[in-house]
């Protein structure tokens, strides 16, 4: 750490870093070259939905506590909200539900 200042280069004015596109934007729009103007910040959230067993045919709909349904509605809401923000030009917004596990405890 004491020699960190020695790592500073003064002989380089600029650099070019080439990447292969990891998404489909350039190809889908038939664009040959893209310039990076921002970096995406990633936030991960873990949500646990708790419900109650009893989803057999004898449980009326108004008495069910289906955690899977709550999760599905939340995932749909988040995707719709991200699409709305992106469509409104509120920056680069994406949302993904990466892992879903339904467990019976």
C-alpha positions, 0 to 999 in steps of 0.5 A: 500500500505504501507504493501505490503512488508509484503505480500512477502512469503519466505516459498514457493519455487514453486507452481503448478497451474492446469488448464483444457485446454481451447482450442483443441490442447492437445485433438486433438493431443492426448497429456495428459499433456501440460506445459505453456511456454508463455502467449498470449498477446491480442490486440484488434482493431476496424476498421470502413469501410465506403462505399456508398449506391447504391448497387442495380442492377443499380449501375455498379460494378466499381462505387460501394463502398461496405464497407462489401466487404472491411471488408470481404477482410480485415478479409480474409487477416488478417486470411491468414497472421496469418496462414502464421506467425504461419506456419513459426514458428514466435511464437504463432499467431492467429487472429479472427474477433469477431464482424461484424456489417453492418449498413446503416446510 
